[in-house]
Amino acid sequence: MPHIDSTKFGEVTVGKIRYRQVIITGDTVTEREYDRLVGIFGTSHRIGDWEIEELLKGPPDTIVIGTGQEGRLDVGPELPARARDKKIELVTALTPEAIKAYNAKAREGRRVNALIHTTC
């Protein structure tokens, strides 16, 4: 499992590599598709259907969502419903707290996927 090192507004560092926003599935870290999100929603403050599919892969024991530095990411109803149906724990929190939760779950040996939003 990758280790999330730190975050600040507009940035997250995972394994000493800086990203804008990320999705972590198993050992894979990918940059969120900012342009695609903005093209569809007009913002990156929403979760795309393709991102939900990615987060459910594995399947994980836990999905952690970092809702941003101020909590403005709209998680919407689909991800919580699908996680509940699959008996996957869903943790949503401000990004700094979500990172702590992700790292703690990973240290426990849990299979954790995450979406980390780094702005508002």
Order of alpha helices (4+ residues) and beta strands (2+ residues): beta-beta-beta-beta-beta-alpha-alpha-beta-alpha-beta-alpha-beta
